[in-house]
């Protein structure tokens, strides 16, 4: 087979850090046949897969990569079970491990104060599971199309939005840069944003310091009025900040003139629905737990960030955001050792 991820990776001590003493140097090859390294600093040996999602799995690495790559692009678990003669529990295990691996990468690379978030859009999805309705809130940076974070909850409330915004704040490179938030008519958004994006200003007197919103923070809302299934009207309004500066940010981060909108996060949510069978409306591939949804979302979201090329960006969202200089393969993503 000629697929790149099915080829045997040569052992490379220069790319390995000892999982025991955490030292990247003095690493040698212990056994080519058993694919093990040795650390000359602490004297211990370890498997090539130590510190990756492949550790402890009893299947060839290329099979795992192929299966989770299919899962990240919408292939149902039942189809993979039928095609590869795998046990359903094995496929779910690999999905869970890939999801946890991806979530850690998202925290370490995206939510690490390196992203010029600029124009942020937020939205929520209602997903049907075997246990009932579940809400999924997501956030993205419009200029780079970067998926910033997502949270899963049984309730659509302020706590759900705050959980997402905490990670958006962690991703932002500076609190002095202009930031625009575009959201829908959910009333919890403006309060949650102002509660999260503030600077503490001490008055020199006893008591809690005053919370002052970021100086260049702007919040706009798109409120849709419906009559049954029919859209009656769309109201666009400024909630906080300066309207002229808000439009300047929109023009800088979107193609064309651009009105106040949430079109980009809705498009991202559409991508998620197409890539995750349990997110599809009226699907028969229902998720059994909210934890399963969380892992599916982060696995597909990180593949979207680091492995999916956008024609308008001529690269991946992670490249547009300056987080990496090249397109990652799914194999590169899974082989990445976590800190």
C-alpha positions in Angstrom: 0.0 0.0 0.0 1.4 3.4 -0.9 -0.4 5.6 1.7 2.2 7.6 3.6 0.9 6.7 7.1 1.2 3.0 6.3 5.0 3.2 5.9 7.3 2.2 8.8 8.6 5.3 10.5 12.4 5.2 11.0 13.6 5.5 14.6 14.9 9.0 15.1 16.5 9.8 18.6 16.6 13.5 17.7 12.8 13.7 17.9 12.4 12.0 21.2 12.3 13.2 24.8 12.7 10.7 27.6 9.3 10.2 29.2 10.9 9.5 32.6 13.5 12.3 33.1 12.1 14.6 30.4 15.5 15.3 28.9 15.5 15.6 25.1 19.2 14.8 24.7 21.3 11.7 25.2 18.7 9.5 23.5 19.9 6.4 21.6 18.3 3.4 19.9 18.0 0.4 22.1 16.4 -2.0 19.6 15.4 -1.6 16.0 13.4 -4.9 16.0 11.4 -4.0 19.2 11.4 -0.3 18.3 12.7 0.9 21.6 14.9 3.9 22.7 17.3 4.2 25.5 18.0 7.3 27.6 21.7 7.7 28.5 20.9 10.2 31.2 18.7 8.0 33.4 19.6 4.6 31.9 16.0 3.5 31.2 14.5 2.2 28.0 11.1 3.0 26.5 8.9 2.1 23.6 8.7 4.2 20.5 5.0 4.8 21.3 5.5 5.9 24.9 3.8 9.3 25.4 1.6 8.9 22.3 -2.0 7.6 21.9 -0.6 4.4 20.4 1.0 3.2 23.6 -0.6 0.0 24.9 -2.6 -0.7 21.7 -2.3 -4.2 20.2 -2.9 -3.2 16.6 -0.5 -2.0 13.9 -0.1 1.8 14.1 -1.2 2.3 10.5 -4.6 0.6 11.2 -5.2 3.0 14.1 -4.3 6.0 12.0 -6.5 4.9 9.2 -9.5 4.3 11.4 -9.3 7.6 13.4 -8.7 9.5 10.2 -11.9 8.1 8.8 -13.7 9.0 12.1 -12.5 12.6 11.8 -14.2 13.0 8.4 -17.6 11.6 9.3 -17.3 7.8 8.8 -19.8 6.1 11.2 -18.4 3.7 13.7 -20.7 1.0 12.4 -19.2 1.3 8.9 -15.7 1.0 10.3 -16.7 -2.1 12.3 -18.1 -3.7 9.1 -15.2 -2.7 6.9 -12.3 -3.7 9.2 -13.9 -6.5 11.2 -13.1 -4.6 14.4 -15.0 -4.7 17.7 -17.1 -1.6 18.2 -15.6 -1.2 21.7 -12.1 -1.1 20.1 -13.1 1.7 17.7 -14.7 3.7 20.5 -11.6 3.3 22.6 -9.4 4.6 19.8 -11.8 7.5 19.3 -11.7 8.4 23.0 -7.9 8.2 23.0 -7.6 10.4 19.9 -10.1 12.9 21.4 -8.2 13.2 24.6 -4.9 13.5 22.7 -6.4 16.2 20.5 -7.9 18.2 23.4 -4.5 18.3 25.1 -2.9 19.6 21.8 -5.6 22.2 21.6 -4.8 23.4 25.2 -1.1 23.4 24.7 -0.9 25.0 21.2 -4.1 27.0 20.7 -5.0 28.1 24.2 -1.4 29.2 25.1 -1.6 33.0 24.5 -0.3 32.8 21.0 -3.3 33.7 18.9 -4.3 37.2 17.6 -8.0 36.4 18.0 -9.2 39.7 16.5 -12.7 38.8 15.4 -14.3 36.0 17.4 -17.7 34.4 16.7 -19.5 32.1 19.1 -22.6 29.9 18.7 -24.3 26.8 20.1 -25.5 23.5 18.6 -28.3 21.4 19.9 -27.4 17.7 19.6 -29.6 14.7 20.2 -28.1 11.9 22.2 -29.4 8.6 23.6 -29.9 10.5 26.9 -31.7 13.5 25.4 -30.7 17.0 24.2 -27.2 18.2 24.7 -25.8 21.7 24.0 -22.4 22.3 22.4 -20.9 25.8 22.4 -18.1 26.7 20.0 -15.8 29.6 19.3 -13.6 30.5 16.4 -11.3 33.3 15.2 -12.7 34.6 11.9 -9.4 35.8 10.2 -7.6 32.5 10.5 -10.8 30.3 10.6 -9.2 28.7 13.7 -11.4 26.6 16.0 -10.6 28.0 19.5 -12.6 25.9 21.9 -15.8 24.1 22.5 -17.8 22.9 25.5 -20.5 20.3 26.0 -23.3 20.7 28.6 -26.8 19.5 29.3 -27.9 23.1 29.8 -27.7 26.2 27.6 -26.7 28.7 30.2 -24.2 31.3 31.2 -21.9 28.7 32.8 -21.5 27.0 29.4 -20.6 30.2 27.7 -18.1 31.2 30.5 -16.3 27.8 30.1 -15.7 28.6 26.4 -14.7 32.2 27.0 -12.1 31.3 29.6 -10.2 29.3 26.9 -10.7 32.0 24.3 -9.1 34.4 26.8 -6.2 31.9 27.3 -5.6 31.8 23.6 -5.5 35.6 23.1 -1.9 37.0 22.7 -2.7 40.4 24.2 -5.4 42.2 26.1 -4.5 45.5 24.5 -5.3 44.5 20.9 -8.8 45.2 19.5 -11.1 42.2 19.9 -14.6 42.0 18.4 -17.1 39.4 19.6 -20.0 38.6 17.2 -22.8 36.5 18.8 -26.5 35.6 18.4 -29.3 36.9 20.5 -28.7 34.6 23.5 -28.8 37.0 26.5 -26.0 35.3 28.4 -23.3 36.3 25.8 -22.7 40.0 26.6 -22.7 39.5 30.4 -20.3 36.5 30.1 -17.9 38.3 27.8 -17.7 41.4 30.0 -17.2 39.1 33.1 -14.3 37.3 31.4 -12.4 40.0 29.4 -11.5 42.5 32.0 -8.4 43.9 33.7 -8.1 44.4 37.5 -7.4 48.0 38.5 -6.4 48.6 42.1 -7.5 51.8 43.8 -5.0 51.3 46.6 -7.7 50.9 49.1 -8.8 47.6 50.9 -11.3 45.4 49.0 -11.6 43.8 45.6 -9.9 45.6 42.7 -12.2 47.2 40.1 -12.8 45.1 37.0 -12.4 47.2 33.9 -13.3 45.7 30.5 -10.5 45.5 28.0 -9.9 48.9 26.3 -10.5 47.7 22.8 -13.3 45.2 23.4 -16.4 45.3 21.2 -19.5 43.2 21.3 -22.1 42.9 18.5 -25.3 40.8 18.3 -27.3 39.3 15.5 -30.9 38.8 16.6 -33.2 36.7 14.4 -36.9 37.0 14.8 -39.0 34.0 13.6 -42.6 33.1 13.1 -42.7 29.3 13.3 -40.1 28.1 10.8 -40.1 31.4 8.8 -37.5 34.1 9.4 -39.2 37.5 9.8 -36.4 39.9 10.6 -32.7 40.2 11.5 -31.6 42.9 13.9 -27.9 43.8 14.2 -26.8 45.9 17.1 -23.8 47.1 19.1 -23.8 45.9 22.8 -20.5 47.2 24.0 -17.7 49.3 22.5 -17.5 51.4 19.3 -19.6 50.6 16.2 -17.2 52.2 13.7 -14.2 50.3 15.1 -16.3 47.1 15.1 -16.9 47.5 11.4 -13.2 48.2 10.8 -12.4 44.9 12.4 -15.0 43.1 10.3 -13.6 44.6 7.1 -10.1 43.5 8.1 -11.0 39.9 9.0 -13.6 39.1 6.3 -13.6 39.1 2.6 -15.7 41.9 1.1 -17.6 44.7 2.8 -19.2 42.5 5.5 -22.1 43.2 7.8 -22.4 42.2 11.4 -22.9 38.4 11.2 -22.2 35.0 12.7 -21.9 33.3 9.3 -18.4 31.9 9.9 -19.1 30.1 13.2 -22.3 28.7 11.6 -20.2 27.4 8.7 -17.8 25.8 11.2 -20.7 24.2 13.0 -21.9 22.9 9.6 -18.5 21.4 9.1 -18.7 19.7 12.5 -22.1 18.3 11.6 -20.8 16.9 8.4 -17.7 15.3 10.1 -19.4 13.9 13.2 -22.3 11.5 12.6 -23.6 12.0 16.1 -23.9 15.8 15.4 -26.1 15.3 12.4 -29.8 16.1 12.7 -32.1 13.1 12.8 -29.1 10.7 12.8 -29.2 7.1 13.8 -25.6 7.3 15.0 -26.5 8.8 18.4 -23.8 9.4 21.0 -24.4 7.6 24.3 -22.8 10.2 26.6 -21.8 13.9 26.6 -18.2 12.7 27.0 -18.3 10.9 23.7 -19.5 14.2 22.0 -16.6 16.1 23.7 -14.0 13.7 22.3 -15.5 13.6 18.9 -15.6 17.4 18.8 -12.0 17.9 19.7 -10.7 15.1 17.5 -12.5 16.6 14.4 -11.7 20.2 15.5 -8.0 19.6 15.8 -7.9 17.8 12.5 -9.7 20.7 11.1 -7.2 23.2 12.6 -4.0 21.5 11.7 -4.7 19.1 8.8 -7.4 20.8 6.7 -6.3 23.2 3.9 -8.7 26.1 3.2 -8.6 27.4 -0.4 -9.1 31.0 0.8 -6.2 30.7 3.3 -3.9 28.6 1.1 -3.1 26.6 4.2 -4.6 25.3 7.4 -6.2 27.6 10.1 -3.2 26.8 12.4 -0.9 28.1 9.7 -3.0 31.2 9.2 -2.8 31.8 13.0 1.0 31.4 13.0 0.9 28.3 15.2 2.7 26.1 12.7 4.5 26.5 9.4 3.3 23.4 7.5 0.3 21.2 7.0 0.2 18.3 9.4 -0.9 14.9 8.4 -3.2 12.9 10.7 -0.1 10.7 11.4 1.9 13.8 12.5 -0.9 14.8 14.8 -1.1 11.5 16.5 2.6 11.0 16.8 3.1 14.3 18.5 4.3 13.7 22.1 2.5 15.7 24.7 4.3 17.9 27.3 
